[in-house]
Amino acid sequence: MTEKKQSPLNDLIFNVVVPSVILMKLSGDEYLGSVGALLAALAFPVGFGGYELIKYKKFNFISLLGFVSVLLTGGIGLLQLDAKWLAVKEALIPGLIGIGVFASTFTKYPVVSKMLFNDTVLNLPLINEKLNEFGKKPAFDRQLLVSNYLFAATFAFSSVMNYVLAKMIVTSPSGTQAFNEELGRLTLVSYPAIAIPSMIMMMGIFFYMWRQIRRMTQLETAQILKTE
């Protein structure tokens, strides 16, 4: 039985689109008000995350950071803290992930190795056999480490961009209608401005490692992929 995967479209709708629309359109006193709109907007990613946890029975470090991020955003708005803390928070989450990815380089299991070089997708016995046969295993391991550094750099990029966008877009005092509207615009803008470039960078890293596997093992794609 094939396990159902989380839908990226649902993730985009409940974590980005719906909260942004609520914050930008319903923060006026004639609608939900600044506090009500903020609570309603935050309820969607929190509720969706809880639903995913119950349905798929999976919880990881990234999910935990996302949940903490939502709580911090709510805290900044409800406690009416200086808007500069929002920029700090926006930079903190990808920054922590990047530090974790970088630190994994000094362990036996770099993140890139776990994500890409695993036996659920690749024919590892044959790949390792060919790497050892051609004496390429040390060189390949070095390429994995380089890729892990690059992977950490993508989160550094996200951290810096998050901070810059937050400082540029969210300038009104927290707890106000204007703050909510700016927060909605930030949520909406950050996806194409940060998530998509980061995704392209990650795809480039994975393609690079795929090329390395083919070059160092002299295997064809059908041989590299794991088949039943």
LUMTIDO-476398 format. One record per residue (C-alpha): x, y, z; residue in three letters; residue number from 1. Coordinates in Angstrom, 3 decimals. Each point is the difference from the previous one (the first is absolute). Layout:
BEGIN
@east=X; north=Y; up=Z; type=ALA; seq=NUM .
...
END
This chain:
BEGIN
@east=0.000; north=0.000; up=0.000; type=MET; seq=1 .
@east=1.492; north=3.347; up=-1.063; type=THR; seq=2 .
@east=0.106; north=2.668; up=2.685; type=GLU; seq=3 .
@east=-1.749; north=3.198; up=-0.946; type=LYS; seq=4 .
@east=2.183; north=3.092; up=-0.056; type=LYS; seq=5 .
@east=-0.776; north=3.468; up=1.246; type=GLN; seq=6 .
@east=-1.269; north=2.280; up=-2.758; type=SER; seq=7 .
@east=2.262; north=2.967; up=-0.828; type=PRO; seq=8 .
@east=-3.090; north=1.855; up=-1.280; type=LEU; seq=9 .
@east=-1.783; north=-0.391; up=3.344; type=ASN; seq=10 .
@east=3.157; north=1.124; up=1.767; type=ASP; seq=11 .
@east=0.105; north=3.142; up=-2.156; type=LEU; seq=12 .
@east=-3.704; north=0.756; up=0.492; type=ILE; seq=13 .
@east=-0.181; north=-0.454; up=3.768; type=PHE; seq=14 .
@east=3.429; north=1.376; up=0.920; type=ASN; seq=15 .
@east=0.313; north=2.877; up=-2.476; type=VAL; seq=16 .
@east=-3.075; north=0.986; up=-2.005; type=VAL; seq=17 .
@east=-2.815; north=-0.166; up=2.574; type=VAL; seq=18 .
@east=1.947; north=1.674; up=2.859; type=PRO; seq=19 .
@east=1.172; north=2.744; up=-2.362; type=SER; seq=20 .
@east=-3.528; north=0.733; up=-1.249; type=VAL; seq=21 .
@east=-1.370; north=0.120; up=3.562; type=ILE; seq=22 .
@east=2.713; north=2.367; up=1.182; type=LEU; seq=23 .
@east=-0.245; north=2.315; up=-2.995; type=MET; seq=24 .
@east=-3.794; north=0.074; up=-0.419; type=LYS; seq=25 .
@east=-1.572; north=-0.684; up=3.409; type=LEU; seq=26 .
@east=2.150; north=1.976; up=2.442; type=SER; seq=27 .
@east=-2.233; north=3.084; up=-0.047; type=GLY; seq=28 .
@east=-2.239; north=0.798; up=2.970; type=ASP; seq=29 .
@east=-3.056; north=-0.596; up=-2.187; type=GLU; seq=30 .
@east=1.111; north=-3.640; up=-0.458; type=TYR; seq=31 .
@east=2.052; north=-2.034; up=2.490; type=LEU; seq=32 .
@east=2.175; north=2.780; up=1.366; type=GLY; seq=33 .
@east=3.789; north=-0.162; up=0.232; type=SER; seq=34 .
@east=0.118; north=-2.552; up=2.843; type=VAL; seq=35 .
@east=-2.831; north=-2.172; up=-1.351; type=GLY; seq=36 .
@east=1.468; north=-0.081; up=-3.504; type=ALA; seq=37 .
@east=3.449; north=-0.891; up=1.351; type=LEU; seq=38 .
@east=-1.415; north=-2.860; up=2.069; type=LEU; seq=39 .
@east=-2.110; north=-1.248; up=-2.919; type=ALA; seq=40 .
@east=2.969; north=0.148; up=-2.391; type=ALA; seq=41 .
@east=2.267; north=-1.879; up=2.410; type=LEU; seq=42 .
@east=-2.678; north=-2.631; up=0.610; type=ALA; seq=43 .
@east=0.298; north=-1.316; up=-3.544; type=PHE; seq=44 .
@east=3.696; north=-1.051; up=0.007; type=PRO; seq=45 .
@east=-0.299; north=-1.265; up=3.579; type=VAL; seq=46 .
@east=-3.183; north=-1.946; up=-0.775; type=GLY; seq=47 .
@east=1.361; north=-1.342; up=-3.269; type=PHE; seq=48 .
@east=3.227; north=-1.078; up=1.691; type=GLY; seq=49 .
@east=-1.959; north=-1.805; up=2.703; type=GLY; seq=50 .
@east=-2.166; north=-1.727; up=-2.592; type=TYR; seq=51 .
@east=3.070; north=-1.145; up=-1.951; type=GLU; seq=52 .
@east=1.580; north=-1.308; up=3.209; type=LEU; seq=53 .
@east=-3.093; north=-2.028; up=0.904; type=ILE; seq=54 .
@east=-0.564; north=-1.277; up=-3.543; type=LYS; seq=55 .
@east=3.559; north=-0.946; up=-0.921; type=TYR; seq=56 .
@east=1.308; north=-0.599; up=3.542; type=LYS; seq=57 .
@east=3.248; north=1.725; up=-0.878; type=LYS; seq=58 .
@east=1.726; north=2.782; up=1.877; type=PHE; seq=59 .
@east=3.464; north=1.323; up=-0.713; type=ASN; seq=60 .
@east=2.344; north=2.817; up=0.892; type=PHE; seq=61 .
@east=-1.077; north=2.132; up=-2.959; type=ILE; seq=62 .
@east=-3.648; north=-0.302; up=1.020; type=SER; seq=63 .
@east=0.905; north=0.986; up=3.542; type=LEU; seq=64 .
@east=1.825; north=3.115; up=-1.219; type=LEU; seq=65 .
@east=-2.980; north=0.929; up=-2.164; type=GLY; seq=66 .
@east=-2.350; north=-0.314; up=2.972; type=PHE; seq=67 .
@east=2.320; north=2.107; up=2.165; type=VAL; seq=68 .
@east=0.170; north=2.594; up=-2.785; type=SER; seq=69 .
@east=-3.790; north=0.343; up=-0.046; type=VAL; seq=70 .
@east=-0.130; north=0.343; up=3.791; type=LEU; seq=71 .
@east=2.715; north=2.676; up=-0.048; type=LEU; seq=72 .
@east=-1.829; north=1.955; up=-2.694; type=THR; seq=73 .
@east=-3.168; north=-0.111; up=2.067; type=GLY; seq=74 .
@east=1.870; north=1.020; up=3.125; type=GLY; seq=75 .
@east=1.596; north=2.997; up=-1.703; type=ILE; seq=76 .
@east=-3.383; north=1.191; up=-1.285; type=GLY; seq=77 .
@east=-2.049; north=-0.667; up=3.122; type=LEU; seq=78 .
@east=2.596; north=1.395; up=2.414; type=LEU; seq=79 .
@east=0.558; north=2.959; up=-2.328; type=GLN; seq=80 .
@east=3.757; north=-0.374; up=0.010; type=LEU; seq=81 .
@east=2.227; north=2.114; up=-2.223; type=ASP; seq=82 .
@east=-0.330; north=-1.056; up=-3.643; type=ALA; seq=83 .
@east=3.773; north=-0.484; up=-0.172; type=LYS; seq=84 .
@east=-0.486; north=-3.272; up=1.888; type=TRP; seq=85 .
@east=-2.057; north=-1.306; up=-2.892; type=LEU; seq=86 .
@east=2.997; north=0.463; up=-2.310; type=ALA; seq=87 .
@east=2.197; north=-1.788; up=2.529; type=VAL; seq=88 .
@east=-2.513; north=-2.850; up=0.237; type=LYS; seq=89 .
@east=-0.265; north=-0.294; up=-3.784; type=GLU; seq=90 .
@east=3.774; north=-0.362; up=-0.244; type=ALA; seq=91 .
@east=0.280; north=-2.316; up=3.005; type=LEU; seq=92 .
@east=-1.904; north=-3.037; up=-1.285; type=ILE; seq=93 .
@east=1.895; north=-0.633; up=-3.287; type=PRO; seq=94 .
@east=3.165; north=1.038; up=1.799; type=GLY; seq=95 .
@east=-0.438; north=-2.758; up=2.584; type=LEU; seq=96 .
@east=-0.699; north=-2.550; up=-2.727; type=ILE; seq=97 .
@east=3.113; north=1.113; up=-1.880; type=GLY; seq=98 .
@east=2.115; north=-0.359; up=3.136; type=ILE; seq=99 .
@east=-1.404; north=-3.504; up=0.488; type=GLY; seq=100 .
@east=0.815; north=-0.948; up=-3.605; type=VAL; seq=101 .
@east=3.516; north=1.451; up=0.315; type=PHE; seq=102 .
@east=0.601; north=-1.805; up=3.307; type=ALA; seq=103 .
@east=-1.053; north=-3.299; up=-1.573; type=SER; seq=104 .
@east=3.064; north=0.282; up=-2.251; type=THR; seq=105 .
@east=2.127; north=-0.949; up=3.007; type=PHE; seq=106 .
@east=-2.024; north=-3.133; up=0.735; type=THR; seq=107 .
@east=-0.141; north=-3.382; up=-1.695; type=LYS; seq=108 .
@east=-3.269; north=0.951; up=-1.698; type=TYR; seq=109 .
@east=-0.076; north=3.375; up=-1.794; type=PRO; seq=110 .
@east=-3.534; north=1.136; up=-0.827; type=VAL; seq=111 .
@east=0.579; north=-0.128; up=-3.764; type=VAL; seq=112 .
@east=1.212; north=-3.570; up=0.336; type=SER; seq=113 .
@east=-3.155; north=-0.988; up=1.883; type=LYS; seq=114 .
@east=-2.264; north=1.804; up=-2.474; type=MET; seq=115 .
@east=1.632; north=-1.042; up=-3.271; type=LEU; seq=116 .
@east=2.315; north=-2.939; up=0.561; type=PHE; seq=117 .
@east=-2.462; north=-2.462; up=1.538; type=ASN; seq=118 .
@east=-1.211; north=-3.485; up=-0.881; type=ASP; seq=119 .
@east=-3.634; north=0.977; up=-0.473; type=THR; seq=120 .
@east=0.834; north=1.646; up=-3.334; type=VAL; seq=121 .
@east=3.449; north=-1.160; up=-1.046; type=LEU; seq=122 .
@east=1.564; north=-3.388; up=-0.620; type=ASN; seq=123 .
@east=2.630; north=0.532; up=2.688; type=LEU; seq=124 .
@east=1.677; north=-3.423; up=-0.120; type=PRO; seq=125 .
@east=0.777; north=0.391; up=-3.712; type=LEU; seq=126 .
@east=0.986; north=3.671; up=0.339; type=ILE; seq=127 .
@east=2.383; north=-0.700; up=2.888; type=ASN; seq=128 .
@east=1.395; north=-3.008; up=-1.863; type=GLU; seq=129 .
@east=0.830; north=2.162; up=-3.014; type=LYS; seq=130 .
@east=1.396; north=2.846; up=2.118; type=LEU; seq=131 .
@east=2.368; north=-2.433; up=1.728; type=ASN; seq=132 .
@east=0.843; north=-1.758; up=-3.273; type=GLU; seq=133 .
@east=1.103; north=3.277; up=-1.629; type=PHE; seq=134 .
@east=1.573; north=1.378; up=3.206; type=GLY; seq=135 .
@east=-2.431; north=2.927; up=0.064; type=LYS; seq=136 .
@east=-1.516; north=-0.474; up=3.472; type=LYS; seq=137 .
@east=2.206; north=2.624; up=1.773; type=PRO; seq=138 .
@east=-0.603; north=2.522; up=-2.798; type=ALA; seq=139 .
@east=-3.734; north=-0.646; up=0.082; type=PHE; seq=140 .
@east=-0.121; north=0.453; up=3.783; type=ASP; seq=141 .
@east=1.738; north=3.363; up=-0.428; type=ARG; seq=142 .
@east=-2.619; north=1.039; up=-2.551; type=GLN; seq=143 .
@east=-2.733; north=-0.922; up=2.477; type=LEU; seq=144 .
@east=1.585; north=2.289; up=2.585; type=LEU; seq=145 .
@east=0.242; north=2.850; up=-2.509; type=VAL; seq=146 .
@east=-3.663; north=-0.501; up=-0.878; type=SER; seq=147 .
@east=-0.901; north=0.103; up=3.682; type=ASN; seq=148 .
@east=1.795; north=3.356; up=0.362; type=TYR; seq=149 .
@east=-1.924; north=1.309; up=-3.007; type=LEU; seq=150 .
@east=-3.249; north=-1.320; up=1.465; type=PHE; seq=151 .
@east=0.700; north=1.885; up=3.238; type=ALA; seq=152 .
@east=0.712; north=3.105; up=-2.085; type=ALA; seq=153 .
@east=-3.521; north=-0.126; up=-1.465; type=THR; seq=154 .
@east=-1.404; north=0.438; up=3.514; type=PHE; seq=155 .
@east=2.451; north=2.828; up=0.648; type=ALA; seq=156 .
@east=-1.378; north=1.662; up=-3.131; type=PHE; seq=157 .
@east=-3.570; north=-0.488; up=1.267; type=SER; seq=158 .
@east=0.921; north=1.418; up=3.397; type=SER; seq=159 .
@east=1.485; north=3.175; up=-1.457; type=VAL; seq=160 .
@east=-2.835; north=0.478; up=-2.477; type=MET; seq=161 .
@east=-2.617; north=-0.567; up=2.707; type=ASN; seq=162 .
@east=1.584; north=2.712; up=2.133; type=TYR; seq=163 .
@east=0.300; north=2.469; up=-2.871; type=VAL; seq=164 .
@east=-3.583; north=-0.503; up=-1.186; type=LEU; seq=165 .
@east=-1.398; north=0.246; up=3.526; type=ALA; seq=166 .
@east=1.857; north=3.277; up=0.617; type=LYS; seq=167 .
@east=-1.188; north=1.404; up=-3.332; type=MET; seq=168 .
@east=-3.649; north=-1.080; up=0.161; type=ILE; seq=169 .
@east=-0.990; north=-0.047; up=3.684; type=VAL; seq=170 .
@east=0.569; north=3.515; up=1.325; type=THR; seq=171 .
@east=-3.188; north=0.726; up=1.981; type=SER; seq=172 .
@east=-0.374; north=-0.558; up=3.767; type=PRO; seq=173 .
@east=-1.060; north=-3.526; up=0.910; type=SER; seq=174 .
@east=-3.583; north=-0.486; up=1.136; type=GLY; seq=175 .
@east=-1.369; north=2.407; up=-2.623; type=THR; seq=176 .
@east=-2.008; north=-0.582; up=-3.159; type=GLN; seq=177 .
@east=2.902; north=1.291; up=-2.094; type=ALA; seq=178 .
@east=2.364; north=-2.492; up=1.676; type=PHE; seq=179 .
@east=-2.334; north=-2.873; up=-0.864; type=ASN; seq=180 .
@east=-0.332; north=1.116; up=-3.613; type=GLU; seq=181 .
@east=3.765; north=0.304; up=-0.341; type=GLU; seq=182 .
@east=0.458; north=-3.413; up=1.624; type=LEU; seq=183 .
@east=-2.431; north=-1.432; up=-2.553; type=GLY; seq=184 .
@east=1.959; north=1.559; up=-2.867; type=ARG; seq=185 .
@east=3.242; north=-1.347; up=1.489; type=LEU; seq=186 .
@east=-1.438; north=-3.526; up=0.178; type=THR; seq=187 .
@east=-1.203; north=0.224; up=-3.592; type=LEU; seq=188 .
@east=3.173; north=1.574; up=-1.411; type=VAL; seq=189 .
@east=2.467; north=-2.211; up=1.851; type=SER; seq=190 .
@east=-1.173; north=-3.148; up=-1.797; type=TYR; seq=191 .
@east=0.989; north=0.999; up=-3.562; type=PRO; seq=192 .
@east=2.857; north=2.226; up=1.155; type=ALA; seq=193 .
@east=1.664; north=-2.520; up=2.324; type=ILE; seq=194 .
@east=-1.499; north=-3.482; up=-0.207; type=ALA; seq=195 .
@east=0.173; north=-0.342; up=-3.784; type=ILE; seq=196 .
@east=3.650; north=1.174; up=-0.375; type=PRO; seq=197 .
@east=0.979; north=-2.241; up=2.926; type=SER; seq=198 .
@east=-1.769; north=-2.939; up=-1.643; type=MET; seq=199 .
@east=1.827; north=0.653; up=-3.274; type=ILE; seq=200 .
@east=3.311; north=0.109; up=1.863; type=MET; seq=201 .
@east=-0.767; north=-3.315; up=1.717; type=MET; seq=202 .
@east=-1.005; north=-1.611; up=-3.298; type=MET; seq=203 .
@east=3.300; north=1.179; up=-1.449; type=GLY; seq=204 .
@east=1.893; north=-1.676; up=2.852; type=ILE; seq=205 .
@east=-1.855; north=-3.284; up=-0.481; type=PHE; seq=206 .
@east=0.571; north=0.104; up=-3.778; type=PHE; seq=207 .
@east=3.701; north=0.631; up=0.622; type=TYR; seq=208 .
@east=0.245; north=-3.068; up=2.250; type=MET; seq=209 .
@east=-1.915; north=-2.067; up=-2.530; type=TRP; seq=210 .
@east=2.568; north=0.957; up=-2.624; type=ARG; seq=211 .
@east=2.803; north=-0.962; up=2.394; type=GLN; seq=212 .
@east=-1.524; north=-3.434; up=0.567; type=ILE; seq=213 .
@east=-0.275; north=-0.645; up=-3.739; type=ARG; seq=214 .
@east=3.518; north=1.310; up=-0.704; type=ARG; seq=215 .
@east=1.745; north=-1.893; up=2.788; type=MET; seq=216 .
@east=-1.845; north=-3.316; up=-0.363; type=THR; seq=217 .
@east=-0.502; north=0.000; up=-3.788; type=GLN; seq=218 .
@east=-3.490; north=-1.379; up=0.629; type=LEU; seq=219 .
@east=-3.104; north=0.830; up=-1.982; type=GLU; seq=220 .
@east=-3.043; north=1.601; up=1.602; type=THR; seq=221 .
@east=-1.951; north=-3.274; up=-0.033; type=ALA; seq=222 .
@east=2.829; north=-1.677; up=1.907; type=GLN; seq=223 .
@east=0.317; north=2.802; up=2.560; type=ILE; seq=224 .
@east=-3.664; north=0.045; up=0.952; type=LEU; seq=225 .
@east=-1.310; north=-2.647; up=2.322; type=LYS; seq=226 .
@east=-2.494; north=-2.330; up=-1.642; type=THR; seq=227 .
@east=-2.193; north=-2.645; up=1.538; type=GLU; seq=228 .
END
